[in-house]
Amino acid sequence: MTRVCFYLTLLVLVGCQSQRASLAISYHFRHDAVVDLASIVPGDWDRVCFLGPYSTDEDAELLLGHSWSLKSNSSVGESDGISLLLFVRGDDVILAIDHPRNKGDFSQLDDQCFARSQARFKRVPDGGNGLLAAP
């Protein structure tokens, strides 16, 4: 029973971390001209990768260079309202965030990865929610 409680607690903490990071990204998107993911998203990650709406497991594998179950870790494959941000260390995805596009639209960066030092994106007004693009 203790092992079950441990794993449930771990799932809740990871889910909370993902939600907190998405909220922080949303805040900076609204208030800053440049969204610097390296300063917003804590953790020991060395690159961030983006998958857009309706991405598949095959898209994730091509982007990451190895098998990773998108279906098990995200709902981006079923929705056009989110983008998936993958924070990666080496070959390990350490944080996956389903980020609402109306809170900062990363879909222009679909199928791309950026080193942590390059994870700065500027807000480009588009008459709606704005887009994020590499500066």
Z-matrix of the N, CA and C atoms (Angstrom, degrees):
N
C 1 1.454
C 2 1.532 1 111.41
N 3 1.336 2 116.12 1 -38.42
C 4 1.460 3 120.23 2 -179.92
C 5 1.523 4 110.79 3 -61.89
N 6 1.319 5 116.72 4 -39.17
C 7 1.459 6 120.77 5 179.81
C 8 1.527 7 110.47 6 -64.05
N 9 1.319 8 117.78 7 -40.18
C 10 1.466 9 122.00 8 178.01
C 11 1.529 10 109.69 9 -62.51
N 12 1.320 11 117.64 10 -45.30
C 13 1.469 12 121.38 11 178.62
C 14 1.522 13 110.90 12 -61.38
N 15 1.329 14 117.07 13 -41.00
C 16 1.466 15 120.88 14 178.49
C 17 1.520 16 110.62 15 -59.38
N 18 1.339 17 117.46 16 -48.90
C 19 1.463 18 120.63 17 -177.96
C 20 1.533 19 112.03 18 -67.24
N 21 1.313 20 117.44 19 -36.23
C 22 1.464 21 119.95 20 176.33
C 23 1.527 22 110.86 21 -65.60
N 24 1.324 23 116.51 22 -41.30
C 25 1.461 24 120.74 23 177.21
C 26 1.518 25 110.54 24 -63.34
N 27 1.318 26 117.77 25 -42.35
C 28 1.457 27 122.39 26 178.88
C 29 1.537 28 110.63 27 -61.18
N 30 1.335 29 116.91 28 -43.33
C 31 1.460 30 120.38 29 178.35
C 32 1.525 31 111.85 30 -62.52
N 33 1.319 32 116.81 31 -41.23
C 34 1.458 33 121.02 32 179.01
C 35 1.521 34 110.33 33 -64.69
N 36 1.333 35 118.04 34 -44.38
C 37 1.459 36 121.31 35 -179.86
C 38 1.516 37 111.86 36 -63.21
N 39 1.322 38 118.00 37 -42.70
C 40 1.462 39 120.89 38 178.21
C 41 1.512 40 109.79 39 -64.82
N 42 1.330 41 117.43 40 -42.63
C 43 1.460 42 121.01 41 177.30
C 44 1.520 43 111.30 42 -61.62
N 45 1.322 44 116.98 43 -40.84
C 46 1.465 45 121.11 44 178.51
C 47 1.522 46 110.60 45 -66.01
N 48 1.325 47 117.80 46 -40.96
C 49 1.461 48 121.34 47 179.14
C 50 1.524 49 110.35 48 -61.30
N 51 1.310 50 116.49 49 -43.60
C 52 1.460 51 121.68 50 179.34
C 53 1.524 52 110.55 51 -63.11
N 54 1.306 53 117.15 52 -44.50
C 55 1.467 54 121.36 53 -179.85
C 56 1.526 55 111.07 54 -66.74
N 57 1.339 56 117.46 55 -42.24
C 58 1.470 57 120.54 56 178.50
C 59 1.523 58 110.79 57 -61.90
N 60 1.335 59 116.91 58 -42.31
C 61 1.463 60 120.44 59 179.86
C 62 1.524 61 110.70 60 -64.41
N 63 1.324 62 117.79 61 -42.07
C 64 1.464 63 121.11 62 178.48
C 65 1.525 64 110.92 63 -62.69
N 66 1.327 65 117.33 64 -41.06
C 67 1.468 66 120.77 65 177.60
C 68 1.527 67 111.06 66 -63.75
N 69 1.327 68 117.03 67 -40.28
C 70 1.468 69 120.76 68 178.52
C 71 1.525 70 110.72 69 -65.41
N 72 1.319 71 117.16 70 -41.86
C 73 1.466 72 121.04 71 177.26
C 74 1.525 73 109.53 72 -61.04
N 75 1.319 74 117.08 73 -44.67
C 76 1.468 75 121.63 74 178.72
C 77 1.518 76 111.33 75 -58.35
N 78 1.322 77 116.34 76 -44.19
C 79 1.467 78 120.99 77 179.67
C 80 1.532 79 110.13 78 -59.69
N 81 1.323 80 116.89 79 -50.15
C 82 1.470 81 120.50 80 -177.95
C 83 1.523 82 111.21 81 -66.73
N 84 1.305 83 116.97 82 -33.03
C 85 1.462 84 119.79 83 176.95
C 86 1.531 85 110.69 84 -61.92
N 87 1.324 86 116.34 85 -41.34
C 88 1.468 87 120.77 86 -179.56
C 89 1.524 88 112.74 87 -71.71
N 90 1.340 89 117.13 88 -32.93
C 91 1.458 90 120.41 89 -169.05
C 92 1.528 91 115.83 90 -108.44
N 93 1.292 92 119.28 91 -14.86
C 94 1.463 93 121.27 92 -174.54
C 95 1.524 94 111.20 93 -122.70
N 96 1.314 95 116.54 94 149.43
C 97 1.466 96 121.16 95 176.67
C 98 1.529 97 110.93 96 -75.77
N 99 1.341 98 116.25 97 -27.20
C 100 1.465 99 121.36 98 179.21
C 101 1.524 100 108.46 99 -124.25
N 102 1.318 101 116.13 100 131.51
C 103 1.457 102 122.51 101 177.59
C 104 1.521 103 107.03 102 -102.40
N 105 1.331 104 116.02 103 109.75
C 106 1.460 105 122.74 104 -177.39
C 107 1.528 106 108.93 105 -100.36
N 108 1.335 107 115.67 106 96.40
C 109 1.465 108 119.99 107 -175.62
C 110 1.526 109 112.26 108 -62.62
N 111 1.335 110 117.61 109 -29.36
C 112 1.466 111 120.35 110 179.69
C 113 1.524 112 111.70 111 -62.46
N 114 1.320 113 116.95 112 -32.62
C 115 1.467 114 119.42 113 179.45
C 116 1.530 115 112.46 114 -91.35
N 117 1.314 116 116.82 115 -17.78
C 118 1.463 117 120.30 116 -176.47
C 119 1.524 118 112.22 117 -91.21
N 120 1.329 119 116.75 118 -43.03
C 121 1.468 120 121.51 119 -173.14
C 122 1.529 121 109.20 120 -100.91
N 123 1.340 122 116.25 121 111.04
C 124 1.464 123 119.05 122 -178.70
C 125 1.516 124 111.39 123 -72.44
N 126 1.295 125 114.90 124 169.71
C 127 1.453 126 120.48 125 175.22
C 128 1.511 127 111.45 126 116.77
N 129 1.309 128 113.41 127 169.93
C 130 1.460 129 121.93 128 -176.18
C 131 1.525 130 109.45 129 -97.18
N 132 1.311 131 117.40 130 68.16
C 133 1.462 132 121.83 131 178.84
C 134 1.525 133 108.50 132 -109.79
N 135 1.334 134 115.03 133 151.31
C 136 1.465 135 117.66 134 -178.95
C 137 1.520 136 113.77 135 -114.81
N 138 1.348 137 116.93 136 -10.56
C 139 1.463 138 119.61 137 173.93
C 140 1.527 139 109.52 138 -156.03
N 141 1.326 140 113.88 139 157.54
C 142 1.457 141 120.66 140 175.80
C 143 1.520 142 107.26 141 -120.52
N 144 1.325 143 115.80 142 136.72
C 145 1.464 144 121.97 143 -179.94
C 146 1.532 145 107.97 144 -123.10
N 147 1.333 146 115.07 145 150.41
C 148 1.459 147 120.89 146 -175.14
C 149 1.521 148 110.99 147 -122.84
N 150 1.313 149 115.51 148 134.44
C 151 1.460 150 122.06 149 172.00
C 152 1.523 151 107.59 150 -125.62
N 153 1.314 152 115.46 151 132.21
C 154 1.452 153 121.05 152 -176.19
C 155 1.512 154 112.88 153 -90.33
N 156 1.322 155 114.84 154 -178.18
C 157 1.467 156 121.12 155 -179.58
C 158 1.519 157 112.83 156 -52.60
N 159 1.317 158 114.15 157 142.05
C 160 1.462 159 124.23 158 177.04
C 161 1.526 160 113.79 159 65.19
N 162 1.326 161 117.45 160 21.69
C 163 1.465 162 120.43 161 174.94
C 164 1.525 163 109.80 162 -66.37
N 165 1.325 164 115.25 163 159.96
C 166 1.466 165 121.90 164 -177.07
C 167 1.531 166 110.45 165 -121.84
N 168 1.318 167 115.55 166 172.39
C 169 1.460 168 120.64 167 173.91
C 170 1.525 169 110.51 168 -58.16
N 171 1.322 170 116.39 169 -36.59
C 172 1.465 171 120.57 170 179.96
C 173 1.525 172 110.50 171 -66.02
N 174 1.330 173 117.48 172 -39.36
C 175 1.465 174 120.95 173 176.44
C 176 1.532 175 110.36 174 -61.48
N 177 1.320 176 116.34 175 -43.32
C 178 1.469 177 120.63 176 179.07
C 179 1.526 178 110.63 177 -62.87
N 180 1.325 179 116.84 178 -42.13
C 181 1.463 180 120.29 179 179.64
C 182 1.527 181 111.31 180 -63.73
N 183 1.316 182 117.24 181 -43.16
C 184 1.472 183 120.27 182 177.96
C 185 1.527 184 111.29 183 -62.43
N 186 1.315 185 117.03 184 -41.12
C 187 1.455 186 121.36 185 -177.72
C 188 1.527 187 112.10 186 -70.16
N 189 1.340 188 116.30 187 -43.86
C 190 1.454 189 120.92 188 -175.23
C 191 1.527 190 113.45 189 -86.67
N 192 1.326 191 116.11 190 -21.13
C 193 1.460 192 119.42 191 -178.45
C 194 1.519 193 113.95 192 85.74
N 195 1.321 194 116.75 193 8.15
C 196 1.468 195 121.79 194 177.53
C 197 1.524 196 108.38 195 -160.03
N 198 1.299 197 115.97 196 166.43
C 199 1.456 198 121.74 197 -178.31
C 200 1.530 199 110.48 198 -66.83
N 201 1.319 200 115.26 199 133.99
C 202 1.464 201 122.21 200 175.06
C 203 1.516 202 106.62 201 -151.20
N 204 1.319 203 116.64 202 128.03
C 205 1.456 204 120.78 203 -175.06
C 206 1.519 205 111.97 204 -80.89
N 207 1.307 206 115.41 205 97.74
C 208 1.457 207 121.45 206 176.10
C 209 1.528 208 110.03 207 -65.03
N 210 1.320 209 115.96 208 -42.15
C 211 1.474 210 120.31 209 -177.67
C 212 1.524 211 112.05 210 -59.26
N 213 1.328 212 117.18 211 -34.27
C 214 1.466 213 120.79 212 -178.27
C 215 1.519 214 112.96 213 -81.48
N 216 1.328 215 117.09 214 -18.20
C 217 1.455 216 120.60 215 -171.21
C 218 1.517 217 115.27 216 -117.87
N 219 1.331 218 117.74 217 -2.85
C 220 1.462 219 120.15 218 -174.37
C 221 1.522 220 110.39 219 -158.02
N 222 1.317 221 115.22 220 159.23
C 223 1.466 222 119.59 221 172.64
C 224 1.527 223 111.18 222 -108.88
N 225 1.340 224 117.64 223 14.05
C 226 1.465 225 121.77 224 -178.96
C 227 1.529 226 111.66 225 -61.34
N 228 1.305 227 117.59 226 -28.08
C 229 1.460 228 121.22 227 -179.87
C 230 1.515 229 113.95 228 -68.55
N 231 1.324 230 116.30 229 -14.22
C 232 1.464 231 120.74 230 -176.08
C 233 1.525 232 113.02 231 -116.83
N 234 1.328 233 117.48 232 5.73
C 235 1.462 234 118.91 233 -171.64
C 236 1.524 235 111.52 234 -143.15
N 237 1.326 236 115.77 235 142.83
C 238 1.460 237 118.92 236 172.49
C 239 1.524 238 110.76 237 -98.46
N 240 1.315 239 117.29 238 5.49
C 241 1.454 240 121.49 239 -178.03
C 242 1.510 241 114.59 240 -94.12
N 243 1.339 242 118.00 241 0.07
C 244 1.460 243 120.26 242 -178.68
C 245 1.526 244 110.49 243 -137.19
N 246 1.317 245 113.86 244 158.13
C 247 1.456 246 122.33 245 166.99
C 248 1.517 247 106.49 246 -119.16
N 249 1.315 248 116.13 247 151.32
C 250 1.465 249 120.94 248 178.88
C 251 1.517 250 108.88 249 -102.90
N 252 1.315 251 115.94 250 125.00
C 253 1.452 252 122.47 251 175.30
C 254 1.521 253 107.32 252 -106.75
N 255 1.313 254 116.38 253 123.26
C 256 1.459 255 122.29 254 -179.44
C 257 1.522 256 108.83 255 -111.43
N 258 1.298 257 116.60 256 118.91
C 259 1.455 258 121.70 257 177.41
C 260 1.530 259 106.63 258 -99.05
N 261 1.331 260 114.90 259 120.29
C 262 1.458 261 121.64 260 -166.16
C 263 1.523 262 110.54 261 -122.31
N 264 1.328 263 115.63 262 139.93
C 265 1.468 264 123.27 263 171.52
C 266 1.518 265 106.83 264 -124.12
N 267 1.318 266 116.50 265 115.27
C 268 1.466 267 119.84 266 -175.68
C 269 1.513 268 108.74 267 63.95
N 270 1.322 269 116.15 268 -118.34
C 271 1.463 270 121.32 269 176.69
C 272 1.523 271 112.81 270 -103.79
N 273 1.331 272 116.98 271 2.27
C 274 1.464 273 120.75 272 -174.29
C 275 1.521 274 112.25 273 -100.32
N 276 1.318 275 115.92 274 128.62
C 277 1.464 276 121.15 275 170.96
C 278 1.518 277 106.10 276 -79.46
N 279 1.327 278 116.23 277 113.44
C 280 1.471 279 118.80 278 -177.28
C 281 1.523 280 112.35 279 -96.80
N 282 1.349 281 116.21 280 -17.76
C 283 1.455 282 120.04 281 176.89
C 284 1.519 283 108.82 282 -154.56
N 285 1.320 284 116.19 283 130.00
C 286 1.465 285 122.57 284 176.50
C 287 1.522 286 107.30 285 -120.50
N 288 1.342 287 115.66 286 126.45
C 289 1.457 288 120.55 287 -176.77
C 290 1.523 289 109.74 288 -122.00
N 291 1.317 290 116.94 289 118.97
C 292 1.462 291 121.98 290 167.54
C 293 1.522 292 106.12 291 -81.07
N 294 1.317 293 116.37 292 103.79
C 295 1.463 294 120.45 293 -174.94
C 296 1.529 295 110.26 294 -104.67
N 297 1.338 296 117.84 295 125.67
C 298 1.472 297 121.13 296 180.00
C 299 1.528 298 111.15 297 -62.43
N 300 1.311 299 116.23 298 130.96
C 301 1.465 300 120.74 299 -178.78
C 302 1.523 301 112.21 300 -65.73
N 303 1.323 302 117.86 301 -25.59
C 304 1.465 303 119.09 302 178.72
C 305 1.525 304 112.08 303 -79.35
N 306 1.325 305 117.21 304 1.12
C 307 1.469 306 122.57 305 177.18
C 308 1.528 307 110.97 306 -114.69
N 309 1.322 308 117.15 307 12.20
C 310 1.465 309 123.76 308 -177.17
C 311 1.510 310 107.59 309 138.86
N 312 1.300 311 117.62 310 104.57
C 313 1.466 312 122.34 311 -170.54
C 314 1.528 313 111.23 312 -93.03
N 315 1.314 314 115.57 313 106.54
C 316 1.463 315 122.55 314 179.70
C 317 1.531 316 112.32 315 -94.55
N 318 1.324 317 117.74 316 7.75
C 319 1.469 318 119.53 317 -172.46
C 320 1.526 319 112.76 318 -64.27
N 321 1.323 320 118.78 319 -21.78
C 322 1.463 321 121.23 320 176.75
C 323 1.531 322 111.55 321 -67.85
N 324 1.323 323 116.47 322 -15.68
C 325 1.461 324 121.90 323 -177.73
C 326 1.526 325 112.12 324 -101.85
N 327 1.316 326 116.52 325 12.37
C 328 1.464 327 123.31 326 -178.46
C 329 1.531 328 110.96 327 -50.26
N 330 1.340 329 115.51 328 136.71
C 331 1.467 330 123.85 329 176.80
C 332 1.524 331 113.58 330 64.64
N 333 1.336 332 116.86 331 29.24
C 334 1.461 333 120.77 332 177.39
C 335 1.523 334 110.17 333 -128.20
N 336 1.336 335 115.16 334 151.90
C 337 1.458 336 122.12 335 172.98
C 338 1.526 337 108.56 336 -123.10
N 339 1.325 338 115.57 337 149.62
C 340 1.453 339 122.05 338 178.98
C 341 1.520 340 108.75 339 -133.84
N 342 1.325 341 116.35 340 137.12
C 343 1.461 342 120.89 341 174.28
C 344 1.519 343 109.25 342 -60.83
N 345 1.319 344 116.39 343 153.12
C 346 1.463 345 120.68 344 -179.75
C 347 1.532 346 110.71 345 -52.63
N 348 1.321 347 116.87 346 -40.90
C 349 1.467 348 120.69 347 -178.64
C 350 1.527 349 112.66 348 -67.61
N 351 1.325 350 117.47 349 -16.40
C 352 1.466 351 122.46 350 179.78
C 353 1.531 352 112.64 351 -108.52
N 354 1.324 353 117.35 352 8.61
C 355 1.467 354 122.07 353 -174.21
C 356 1.528 355 111.79 354 -85.25
N 357 1.323 356 115.01 355 50.85
C 358 1.469 357 122.92 356 177.02
C 359 1.527 358 107.05 357 -118.13
N 360 1.321 359 115.71 358 125.73
C 361 1.460 360 120.25 359 -173.59
C 362 1.523 361 109.44 360 -130.34
N 363 1.313 362 114.82 361 135.91
C 364 1.458 363 117.90 362 -178.81
C 365 1.514 364 110.45 363 -98.15
N 366 1.285 365 112.82 364 149.73
C 367 1.461 366 121.07 365 179.23
C 368 1.523 367 108.43 366 -81.21
N 369 1.316 368 115.79 367 128.40
C 370 1.454 369 122.26 368 -179.82
C 371 1.520 370 107.18 369 -118.59
N 372 1.335 371 118.14 370 108.86
C 373 1.466 372 119.49 371 -178.97
C 374 1.528 373 110.86 372 -60.85
N 375 1.316 374 115.66 373 138.95
C 376 1.467 375 120.60 374 178.29
C 377 1.524 376 111.41 375 -129.98
N 378 1.313 377 116.55 376 15.74
C 379 1.456 378 120.49 377 -178.78
C 380 1.516 379 112.57 378 85.66
N 381 1.321 380 117.33 379 -4.32
C 382 1.463 381 121.40 380 179.42
C 383 1.499 382 109.69 381 -131.70
N 384 1.335 383 115.74 382 -116.51
C 385 1.449 384 121.28 383 -177.30
C 386 1.512 385 113.81 384 -80.03
N 387 1.316 386 117.61 385 -13.90
C 388 1.460 387 120.80 386 -174.66
C 389 1.502 388 109.34 387 85.12
N 390 1.286 389 115.98 388 157.56
C 391 1.455 390 122.68 389 179.33
C 392 1.508 391 107.96 390 -121.76
N 393 1.304 392 116.10 391 158.98
C 394 1.448 393 119.59 392 173.83
C 395 1.517 394 107.93 393 -113.43
N 396 1.320 395 115.36 394 133.75
C 397 1.451 396 120.87 395 -179.64
C 398 1.519 397 108.85 396 -139.28
N 399 1.311 398 115.72 397 154.57
C 400 1.452 399 119.71 398 177.91
C 401 1.518 400 109.20 399 -64.98
N 402 1.340 401 117.80 400 133.66
C 403 1.472 402 120.48 401 -179.67
C 404 1.526 403 112.05 402 -69.91
